Amino acid sequence: MTAPPEKAFPVSWDQFHRDCRALTWRLNEVGPFHAIIAITRGGLVPAAIVARELGIRIIDTVCIASYDHTRQGDLNVLKGVSTEVAKLGGGSGKGLLIVDDLVDTGKTGRLVRSMMPDAHFAAVYAKPQGKPLVDTFITEVSQDTWIHFPWDTALSFQPPIRP
């Protein structure tokens, strides 16, 4: 018996923008926020959209390497939250918004949450293992689904699920 095909969830630029705006509508009810902390690299695009829509001018990054294209490995913090932004959140993250494209296994989310435990954590997409870590998300996908983000794809033939 062969393994089932990968569950692919391709997301276009238009769909991603709509999903980010939907996330922003939910966040508008929770804020205001002093600043946004984008988890790089995936959180950069949604953070820019959220910042524009909510009028937030202070955007910081926490840079964590965890994926080698398709496999999640050990976490490596390349850059933490800046001192200036951490002060805005009183050192615990209160009034700060953490943004990522996806919460998957929760490894990255747990690490960032430990840095800023009182920050509001938002992701555009959530998988079951990571969902308990985020405060706000838009779409849940199954754990065995691979999301193909628009910045990682090009137009090409997609084979049918069942040939």
Biotite code that builds the C-alpha atoms (Angstrom):
import biotite.structure as struc

atoms = struc.array([
    struc.Atom([0.000, 0.000, 0.000], chain_id="A", res_id=1, res_name="MET", atom_name="CA", element="C"),
    struc.Atom([1.383, 3.411, -0.936], chain_id="A", res_id=2, res_name="THR", atom_name="CA", element="C"),
    struc.Atom([1.225, 6.485, 1.253], chain_id="A", res_id=3, res_name="ALA", atom_name="CA", element="C"),
    struc.Atom([-1.658, 8.864, 0.561], chain_id="A", res_id=4, res_name="PRO", atom_name="CA", element="C"),
    struc.Atom([-0.770, 11.939, -1.476], chain_id="A", res_id=5, res_name="PRO", atom_name="CA", element="C"),
    struc.Atom([0.244, 15.086, 0.346], chain_id="A", res_id=6, res_name="GLU", atom_name="CA", element="C"),
    struc.Atom([-2.747, 17.274, 1.116], chain_id="A", res_id=7, res_name="LYS", atom_name="CA", element="C"),
    struc.Atom([-1.901, 20.454, -0.703], chain_id="A", res_id=8, res_name="ALA", atom_name="CA", element="C"),
    struc.Atom([-3.502, 23.788, 0.169], chain_id="A", res_id=9, res_name="PHE", atom_name="CA", element="C"),
    struc.Atom([-2.335, 26.302, -2.450], chain_id="A", res_id=10, res_name="PRO", atom_name="CA", element="C"),
    struc.Atom([-2.955, 29.922, -1.491], chain_id="A", res_id=11, res_name="VAL", atom_name="CA", element="C"),
    struc.Atom([-2.930, 32.691, -4.103], chain_id="A", res_id=12, res_name="SER", atom_name="CA", element="C"),
    struc.Atom([-1.835, 36.265, -3.405], chain_id="A", res_id=13, res_name="TRP", atom_name="CA", element="C"),
    struc.Atom([-5.482, 37.386, -3.623], chain_id="A", res_id=14, res_name="ASP", atom_name="CA", element="C"),
    struc.Atom([-6.658, 34.735, -1.174], chain_id="A", res_id=15, res_name="GLN", atom_name="CA", element="C"),
    struc.Atom([-3.814, 35.460, 1.234], chain_id="A", res_id=16, res_name="PHE", atom_name="CA", element="C"),
    struc.Atom([-4.604, 39.175, 1.163], chain_id="A", res_id=17, res_name="HIS", atom_name="CA", element="C"),
    struc.Atom([-8.303, 38.475, 1.840], chain_id="A", res_id=18, res_name="ARG", atom_name="CA", element="C"),
    struc.Atom([-7.393, 36.135, 4.715], chain_id="A", res_id=19, res_name="ASP", atom_name="CA", element="C"),
    struc.Atom([-5.034, 38.743, 6.209], chain_id="A", res_id=20, res_name="CYS", atom_name="CA", element="C"),
    struc.Atom([-7.747, 41.379, 6.020], chain_id="A", res_id=21, res_name="ARG", atom_name="CA", element="C"),
    struc.Atom([-10.192, 38.994, 7.712], chain_id="A", res_id=22, res_name="ALA", atom_name="CA", element="C"),
    struc.Atom([-7.597, 38.476, 10.443], chain_id="A", res_id=23, res_name="LEU", atom_name="CA", element="C"),
    struc.Atom([-7.340, 42.250, 10.791], chain_id="A", res_id=24, res_name="THR", atom_name="CA", element="C"),
    struc.Atom([-11.105, 42.610, 11.225], chain_id="A", res_id=25, res_name="TRP", atom_name="CA", element="C"),
    struc.Atom([-10.916, 40.222, 14.175], chain_id="A", res_id=26, res_name="ARG", atom_name="CA", element="C"),
    struc.Atom([-7.842, 41.939, 15.618], chain_id="A", res_id=27, res_name="LEU", atom_name="CA", element="C"),
    struc.Atom([-9.524, 45.337, 15.392], chain_id="A", res_id=28, res_name="ASN", atom_name="CA", element="C"),
    struc.Atom([-11.971, 44.153, 18.058], chain_id="A", res_id=29, res_name="GLU", atom_name="CA", element="C"),
    struc.Atom([-9.106, 43.080, 20.376], chain_id="A", res_id=30, res_name="VAL", atom_name="CA", element="C"),
    struc.Atom([-6.634, 45.980, 20.109], chain_id="A", res_id=31, res_name="GLY", atom_name="CA", element="C"),
    struc.Atom([-5.344, 48.601, 20.102], chain_id="A", res_id=32, res_name="PRO", atom_name="CA", element="C"),
    struc.Atom([-1.756, 47.407, 19.913], chain_id="A", res_id=33, res_name="PHE", atom_name="CA", element="C"),
    struc.Atom([1.416, 49.417, 20.545], chain_id="A", res_id=34, res_name="HIS", atom_name="CA", element="C"),
    struc.Atom([3.451, 47.484, 17.969], chain_id="A", res_id=35, res_name="ALA", atom_name="CA", element="C"),
    struc.Atom([3.581, 44.369, 15.805], chain_id="A", res_id=36, res_name="ILE", atom_name="CA", element="C"),
    struc.Atom([6.216, 41.656, 16.082], chain_id="A", res_id=37, res_name="ILE", atom_name="CA", element="C"),
    struc.Atom([6.429, 39.646, 12.866], chain_id="A", res_id=38, res_name="ALA", atom_name="CA", element="C"),
    struc.Atom([7.845, 36.136, 13.077], chain_id="A", res_id=39, res_name="ILE", atom_name="CA", element="C"),
    struc.Atom([10.176, 35.920, 10.104], chain_id="A", res_id=40, res_name="THR", atom_name="CA", element="C"),
    struc.Atom([9.987, 35.153, 7.408], chain_id="A", res_id=41, res_name="ARG", atom_name="CA", element="C"),
    struc.Atom([6.418, 33.945, 7.030], chain_id="A", res_id=42, res_name="GLY", atom_name="CA", element="C"),
    struc.Atom([4.953, 36.615, 9.278], chain_id="A", res_id=43, res_name="GLY", atom_name="CA", element="C"),
    struc.Atom([6.384, 39.550, 7.321], chain_id="A", res_id=44, res_name="LEU", atom_name="CA", element="C"),
    struc.Atom([3.660, 39.781, 4.668], chain_id="A", res_id=45, res_name="VAL", atom_name="CA", element="C"),
    struc.Atom([0.679, 39.396, 7.012], chain_id="A", res_id=46, res_name="PRO", atom_name="CA", element="C"),
    struc.Atom([2.301, 41.811, 9.489], chain_id="A", res_id=47, res_name="ALA", atom_name="CA", element="C"),
    struc.Atom([2.574, 44.457, 6.759], chain_id="A", res_id=48, res_name="ALA", atom_name="CA", element="C"),
    struc.Atom([-1.103, 44.037, 5.840], chain_id="A", res_id=49, res_name="ILE", atom_name="CA", element="C"),
    struc.Atom([-2.252, 44.078, 9.471], chain_id="A", res_id=50, res_name="VAL", atom_name="CA", element="C"),
    struc.Atom([-0.081, 47.130, 10.229], chain_id="A", res_id=51, res_name="ALA", atom_name="CA", element="C"),
    struc.Atom([-1.544, 49.023, 7.277], chain_id="A", res_id=52, res_name="ARG", atom_name="CA", element="C"),
    struc.Atom([-5.131, 48.173, 8.151], chain_id="A", res_id=53, res_name="GLU", atom_name="CA", element="C"),
    struc.Atom([-4.784, 48.938, 11.872], chain_id="A", res_id=54, res_name="LEU", atom_name="CA", element="C"),
    struc.Atom([-2.573, 52.010, 11.429], chain_id="A", res_id=55, res_name="GLY", atom_name="CA", element="C"),
    struc.Atom([0.303, 50.517, 13.426], chain_id="A", res_id=56, res_name="ILE", atom_name="CA", element="C"),
    struc.Atom([3.632, 52.182, 12.613], chain_id="A", res_id=57, res_name="ARG", atom_name="CA", element="C"),
    struc.Atom([5.994, 50.220, 14.846], chain_id="A", res_id=58, res_name="ILE", atom_name="CA", element="C"),
    struc.Atom([6.900, 46.828, 13.404], chain_id="A", res_id=59, res_name="ILE", atom_name="CA", element="C"),
    struc.Atom([9.636, 44.620, 14.820], chain_id="A", res_id=60, res_name="ASP", atom_name="CA", element="C"),
    struc.Atom([10.757, 41.124, 13.929], chain_id="A", res_id=61, res_name="THR", atom_name="CA", element="C"),
    struc.Atom([11.739, 38.047, 15.830], chain_id="A", res_id=62, res_name="VAL", atom_name="CA", element="C"),
    struc.Atom([13.853, 35.974, 13.492], chain_id="A", res_id=63, res_name="CYS", atom_name="CA", element="C"),
    struc.Atom([13.690, 32.229, 14.003], chain_id="A", res_id=64, res_name="ILE", atom_name="CA", element="C"),
    struc.Atom([14.948, 29.612, 11.589], chain_id="A", res_id=65, res_name="ALA", atom_name="CA", element="C"),
    struc.Atom([13.118, 26.309, 11.863], chain_id="A", res_id=66, res_name="SER", atom_name="CA", element="C"),
    struc.Atom([12.294, 25.064, 8.374], chain_id="A", res_id=67, res_name="TYR", atom_name="CA", element="C"),
    struc.Atom([14.596, 23.662, 5.722], chain_id="A", res_id=68, res_name="ASP", atom_name="CA", element="C"),
    struc.Atom([12.088, 24.184, 2.898], chain_id="A", res_id=69, res_name="HIS", atom_name="CA", element="C"),
    struc.Atom([9.752, 21.284, 3.841], chain_id="A", res_id=70, res_name="THR", atom_name="CA", element="C"),
    struc.Atom([11.136, 19.874, 7.108], chain_id="A", res_id=71, res_name="ARG", atom_name="CA", element="C"),
    struc.Atom([10.988, 21.479, 10.507], chain_id="A", res_id=72, res_name="GLN", atom_name="CA", element="C"),
    struc.Atom([14.214, 21.165, 12.441], chain_id="A", res_id=73, res_name="GLY", atom_name="CA", element="C"),
    struc.Atom([15.724, 22.659, 15.556], chain_id="A", res_id=74, res_name="ASP", atom_name="CA", element="C"),
    struc.Atom([14.835, 26.250, 16.366], chain_id="A", res_id=75, res_name="LEU", atom_name="CA", element="C"),
    struc.Atom([17.522, 28.857, 15.969], chain_id="A", res_id=76, res_name="ASN", atom_name="CA", element="C"),
    struc.Atom([16.831, 32.388, 17.246], chain_id="A", res_id=77, res_name="VAL", atom_name="CA", element="C"),
    struc.Atom([18.667, 34.686, 14.858], chain_id="A", res_id=78, res_name="LEU", atom_name="CA", element="C"),
    struc.Atom([17.249, 37.928, 16.323], chain_id="A", res_id=79, res_name="LYS", atom_name="CA", element="C"),
    struc.Atom([15.072, 38.570, 19.349], chain_id="A", res_id=80, res_name="GLY", atom_name="CA", element="C"),
    struc.Atom([12.561, 41.327, 19.999], chain_id="A", res_id=81, res_name="VAL", atom_name="CA", element="C"),
    struc.Atom([14.240, 44.744, 20.157], chain_id="A", res_id=82, res_name="SER", atom_name="CA", element="C"),
    struc.Atom([14.680, 46.434, 23.526], chain_id="A", res_id=83, res_name="THR", atom_name="CA", element="C"),
    struc.Atom([12.534, 49.387, 22.417], chain_id="A", res_id=84, res_name="GLU", atom_name="CA", element="C"),
    struc.Atom([9.558, 47.224, 21.447], chain_id="A", res_id=85, res_name="VAL", atom_name="CA", element="C"),
    struc.Atom([9.934, 44.996, 24.510], chain_id="A", res_id=86, res_name="ALA", atom_name="CA", element="C"),
    struc.Atom([9.697, 48.156, 26.670], chain_id="A", res_id=87, res_name="LYS", atom_name="CA", element="C"),
    struc.Atom([6.445, 49.132, 24.910], chain_id="A", res_id=88, res_name="LEU", atom_name="CA", element="C"),
    struc.Atom([5.030, 45.828, 26.128], chain_id="A", res_id=89, res_name="GLY", atom_name="CA", element="C"),
    struc.Atom([6.371, 46.252, 29.658], chain_id="A", res_id=90, res_name="GLY", atom_name="CA", element="C"),
    struc.Atom([8.787, 43.380, 29.103], chain_id="A", res_id=91, res_name="GLY", atom_name="CA", element="C"),
    struc.Atom([5.966, 40.815, 29.021], chain_id="A", res_id=92, res_name="SER", atom_name="CA", element="C"),
    struc.Atom([4.399, 41.777, 25.679], chain_id="A", res_id=93, res_name="GLY", atom_name="CA", element="C"),
    struc.Atom([1.200, 43.360, 27.000], chain_id="A", res_id=94, res_name="LYS", atom_name="CA", element="C"),
    struc.Atom([-0.282, 45.474, 24.192], chain_id="A", res_id=95, res_name="GLY", atom_name="CA", element="C"),
    struc.Atom([1.962, 43.892, 21.549], chain_id="A", res_id=96, res_name="LEU", atom_name="CA", element="C"),
    struc.Atom([0.772, 41.828, 18.600], chain_id="A", res_id=97, res_name="LEU", atom_name="CA", element="C"),
    struc.Atom([2.742, 38.825, 17.349], chain_id="A", res_id=98, res_name="ILE", atom_name="CA", element="C"),
    struc.Atom([1.914, 37.884, 13.742], chain_id="A", res_id=99, res_name="VAL", atom_name="CA", element="C"),
    struc.Atom([2.796, 34.773, 11.747], chain_id="A", res_id=100, res_name="ASP", atom_name="CA", element="C"),
    struc.Atom([1.492, 33.184, 8.573], chain_id="A", res_id=101, res_name="ASP", atom_name="CA", element="C"),
    struc.Atom([0.974, 29.751, 10.133], chain_id="A", res_id=102, res_name="LEU", atom_name="CA", element="C"),
    struc.Atom([1.137, 28.014, 13.473], chain_id="A", res_id=103, res_name="VAL", atom_name="CA", element="C"),
    struc.Atom([2.022, 24.395, 12.677], chain_id="A", res_id=104, res_name="ASP", atom_name="CA", element="C"),
    struc.Atom([3.439, 22.136, 15.406], chain_id="A", res_id=105, res_name="THR", atom_name="CA", element="C"),
    struc.Atom([3.654, 25.021, 17.859], chain_id="A", res_id=106, res_name="GLY", atom_name="CA", element="C"),
    struc.Atom([7.426, 24.815, 18.373], chain_id="A", res_id=107, res_name="LYS", atom_name="CA", element="C"),
    struc.Atom([8.068, 28.340, 17.106], chain_id="A", res_id=108, res_name="THR", atom_name="CA", element="C"),
    struc.Atom([4.929, 29.651, 18.775], chain_id="A", res_id=109, res_name="GLY", atom_name="CA", element="C"),
    struc.Atom([5.942, 28.287, 22.188], chain_id="A", res_id=110, res_name="ARG", atom_name="CA", element="C"),
    struc.Atom([9.367, 29.892, 21.881], chain_id="A", res_id=111, res_name="LEU", atom_name="CA", element="C"),
    struc.Atom([8.000, 33.311, 20.893], chain_id="A", res_id=112, res_name="VAL", atom_name="CA", element="C"),
    struc.Atom([5.242, 33.066, 23.497], chain_id="A", res_id=113, res_name="ARG", atom_name="CA", element="C"),
    struc.Atom([7.920, 32.469, 26.153], chain_id="A", res_id=114, res_name="SER", atom_name="CA", element="C"),
    struc.Atom([9.641, 35.703, 25.060], chain_id="A", res_id=115, res_name="MET", atom_name="CA", element="C"),
    struc.Atom([6.414, 37.764, 25.223], chain_id="A", res_id=116, res_name="MET", atom_name="CA", element="C"),
    struc.Atom([3.884, 35.791, 27.337], chain_id="A", res_id=117, res_name="PRO", atom_name="CA", element="C"),
    struc.Atom([1.283, 38.580, 27.507], chain_id="A", res_id=118, res_name="ASP", atom_name="CA", element="C"),
    struc.Atom([1.337, 39.519, 23.806], chain_id="A", res_id=119, res_name="ALA", atom_name="CA", element="C"),
    struc.Atom([-1.632, 38.758, 21.570], chain_id="A", res_id=120, res_name="HIS", atom_name="CA", element="C"),
    struc.Atom([-0.587, 36.019, 19.124], chain_id="A", res_id=121, res_name="PHE", atom_name="CA", element="C"),
    struc.Atom([-2.297, 35.948, 15.706], chain_id="A", res_id=122, res_name="ALA", atom_name="CA", element="C"),
    struc.Atom([-1.758, 33.678, 12.715], chain_id="A", res_id=123, res_name="ALA", atom_name="CA", element="C"),
    struc.Atom([-3.533, 33.546, 9.400], chain_id="A", res_id=124, res_name="VAL", atom_name="CA", element="C"),
    struc.Atom([-3.636, 29.734, 9.363], chain_id="A", res_id=125, res_name="TYR", atom_name="CA", element="C"),
    struc.Atom([-3.536, 27.207, 12.203], chain_id="A", res_id=126, res_name="ALA", atom_name="CA", element="C"),
    struc.Atom([-3.008, 23.458, 12.434], chain_id="A", res_id=127, res_name="LYS", atom_name="CA", element="C"),
    struc.Atom([-4.409, 21.450, 15.361], chain_id="A", res_id=128, res_name="PRO", atom_name="CA", element="C"),
    struc.Atom([-1.083, 21.016, 17.207], chain_id="A", res_id=129, res_name="GLN", atom_name="CA", element="C"),
    struc.Atom([-0.355, 24.747, 17.152], chain_id="A", res_id=130, res_name="GLY", atom_name="CA", element="C"),
    struc.Atom([-3.890, 26.132, 17.463], chain_id="A", res_id=131, res_name="LYS", atom_name="CA", element="C"),
    struc.Atom([-3.897, 26.293, 21.308], chain_id="A", res_id=132, res_name="PRO", atom_name="CA", element="C"),
    struc.Atom([-0.954, 28.741, 21.177], chain_id="A", res_id=133, res_name="LEU", atom_name="CA", element="C"),
    struc.Atom([-2.652, 31.439, 19.107], chain_id="A", res_id=134, res_name="VAL", atom_name="CA", element="C"),
    struc.Atom([-5.267, 33.876, 20.331], chain_id="A", res_id=135, res_name="ASP", atom_name="CA", element="C"),
    struc.Atom([-6.663, 34.692, 16.879], chain_id="A", res_id=136, res_name="THR", atom_name="CA", element="C"),
    struc.Atom([-6.526, 32.887, 13.529], chain_id="A", res_id=137, res_name="PHE", atom_name="CA", element="C"),
    struc.Atom([-8.644, 32.684, 10.385], chain_id="A", res_id=138, res_name="ILE", atom_name="CA", element="C"),
    struc.Atom([-8.473, 29.211, 8.842], chain_id="A", res_id=139, res_name="THR", atom_name="CA", element="C"),
    struc.Atom([-7.705, 25.831, 10.392], chain_id="A", res_id=140, res_name="GLU", atom_name="CA", element="C"),
    struc.Atom([-6.177, 23.127, 8.203], chain_id="A", res_id=141, res_name="VAL", atom_name="CA", element="C"),
    struc.Atom([-5.403, 19.523, 9.119], chain_id="A", res_id=142, res_name="SER", atom_name="CA", element="C"),
    struc.Atom([-1.990, 18.655, 10.527], chain_id="A", res_id=143, res_name="GLN", atom_name="CA", element="C"),
    struc.Atom([-1.091, 16.656, 7.395], chain_id="A", res_id=144, res_name="ASP", atom_name="CA", element="C"),
    struc.Atom([-1.852, 19.547, 5.027], chain_id="A", res_id=145, res_name="THR", atom_name="CA", element="C"),
    struc.Atom([1.011, 21.454, 3.415], chain_id="A", res_id=146, res_name="TRP", atom_name="CA", element="C"),
    struc.Atom([0.180, 25.092, 2.703], chain_id="A", res_id=147, res_name="ILE", atom_name="CA", element="C"),
    struc.Atom([1.753, 26.419, -0.480], chain_id="A", res_id=148, res_name="HIS", atom_name="CA", element="C"),
    struc.Atom([2.155, 30.152, 0.116], chain_id="A", res_id=149, res_name="PHE", atom_name="CA", element="C"),
    struc.Atom([2.188, 32.486, -2.881], chain_id="A", res_id=150, res_name="PRO", atom_name="CA", element="C"),
    struc.Atom([5.795, 33.571, -2.316], chain_id="A", res_id=151, res_name="TRP", atom_name="CA", element="C"),
    struc.Atom([6.911, 29.923, -2.554], chain_id="A", res_id=152, res_name="ASP", atom_name="CA", element="C"),
    struc.Atom([5.064, 28.992, -5.728], chain_id="A", res_id=153, res_name="THR", atom_name="CA", element="C"),
    struc.Atom([4.811, 29.700, -9.430], chain_id="A", res_id=154, res_name="ALA", atom_name="CA", element="C"),
    struc.Atom([2.074, 28.853, -11.880], chain_id="A", res_id=155, res_name="LEU", atom_name="CA", element="C"),
    struc.Atom([2.506, 25.239, -12.967], chain_id="A", res_id=156, res_name="SER", atom_name="CA", element="C"),
    struc.Atom([0.581, 22.075, -13.656], chain_id="A", res_id=157, res_name="PHE", atom_name="CA", element="C"),
    struc.Atom([-0.944, 20.442, -10.587], chain_id="A", res_id=158, res_name="GLN", atom_name="CA", element="C"),
    struc.Atom([-1.641, 16.721, -10.847], chain_id="A", res_id=159, res_name="PRO", atom_name="CA", element="C"),
    struc.Atom([-5.159, 15.629, -9.817], chain_id="A", res_id=160, res_name="PRO", atom_name="CA", element="C"),
    struc.Atom([-5.618, 14.234, -6.311], chain_id="A", res_id=161, res_name="ILE", atom_name="CA", element="C"),
    struc.Atom([-6.880, 10.945, -7.735], chain_id="A", res_id=162, res_name="ARG", atom_name="CA", element="C"),
    struc.Atom([-5.387, 10.194, -11.196], chain_id="A", res_id=163, res_name="PRO", atom_name="CA", element="C"),
])
